[in-house]
Amino acid sequence: DGLGSSGIFKESQSIAGLSLPEGVEVVYDKGSYYVFIGNRGAGGLYRLKYTLLGAEPEETDIGNLGGMLDLPTQIVLVEESGEWHGLVTNFNHGLLRIDFPNGLNEDPIGVDLGISGLSQARGLAIGNDDGNWVVFVTSFDGKITMINFGKEYLKDESIPHPIILILIYSLTQLPIIIASTFMGVVSSCSLR
């Protein structure tokens, strides 16, 4: 009965080298399930490939992509025009894009998006609104950041900077909204 049932529990396995796993993304592609796990303690990324659910997966330590991963906490993957792309939150260094030009079975290429202002990033969600890629990032310090990448930005490096909207919540005030654009203009307002 789907999620309405109690499910079938399968004892988890230990993965050598996986330290403080955080963030899990599961996608299906070309007959296999791929599970990506942030290896927060070691600053890297793991991939599990299941060709048959219930069987032992093929484990791959992808590593830290040339030092680009720093305490990865969350990962999301999307397929756009037949190519897989992902975003990974780095607790100390914001947001990283990963591209899989040769498919999910191969190691990704890390791309620094150059988005400053994302510190202590923890949670990550992505959506597509009529072709516009919108990402929400939560931070340990209580911020929720929305990034609108526009159409096909996940694979197009020619766009200078995304539009960023940061929502800061406080127990004593209503949200403060700070918006910045690639032109460097920052404006803020306090909603009282």
Secondary structure by P-SEA (a helix, b strand, c coil): ccccccccccbbbbbcccccccbbbbbbcccbbbbbbbcccccbbbbbbbcccccccccccccccccccccccbbbbbbccccccbbbbbccccbbbbbcccccccbbbbbcccccccccccbbbbbbcccbbbbbbbcccbbbbbbbbcccccccccccccbbbbbbbbccccbbbbbbccccbbbbbbcc
